[in-house]
């Protein structure tokens, strides 16, 4: 798996931390993880977005569309996969 930088979770190895801190480091992992499909299709890493960048953009687009078209949606759930 190709990443932009070492994964932040490695900084916690051997340390006792709260579960919420571990979760934060896992989420932070998404900022370092390239979208792998782009790399498999020959896109250079400098042009690839991270999983976090993609997720943020899709969530904002969903919120904007819900506002623009006055869709009767629960905006707390728009953009989530739940």
N, C-alpha and C positions, 0 to 999 in steps of 0.2 A: 504494500500500500504506500503510495507516494504522499508525503506531507511537506508542508512549507517549512516546518521547523520541528524540533523534537516535541513529542507530546507532553503537555504540562503535567499530566498525571504521574509521570516518572519522577517528578520532584517530591512526591509524597511517599515514595518507596521507603519502607522501614520506619515510617513515622506514624504515630497514633493521631488520628484526626477525627473530627466530627463527620458524620455521614453527609451533612449539608455541604461541607467543604469538599468532600470527595465528589459530590454531584456537580458542584461548580467547576471543578477541574475537568470532569467528564464533558460538560457542556463546552468548556473552553477548547477542548479537543477539536470540536467542529470548526473552529476558526483556523486550525492548522491543516485540516484534511481537505485535499483537493477533491473536486468532483471527479471520480475515477473514470467515468464514461468518456469524459472529454479527453483525458490522457490516452485512453485506449483507442480513441479515434485520431490520434496524432496531433492534438492541440498542444502547443508548448505550454509548460507550467506557468510561464509569465502571463499567459492569457486566460488561464483557468480561474474560475471563482472557487471559493471554499464552500463547503456544505453550509456553514453559518451564513455566508453572504447570500446564497441561494434561498435558504429558508426565510431569512429576514425579508428579502425582496418579494417572495411569493406571499408572505403574510401581509405585507403592506399593500400589495396589489389587490388582494382579496378584500381588505378593509376599504380601499378606495372604490372598488367596484360596488361594494355593498352600499356605500354612501351615495355614489353617483346615480345608481339606479333604484334607490330607495327600496332595496330588497328587505323583506321582512325576515331578517336573520338575527340570531343571537350573536352579536359582535364579539362576545367573549369567547365564542367558539370558532369564529371565522378564521381560517388559516391554520387551525390546528388539525392534527390527524385523528383526534379522539372523536 
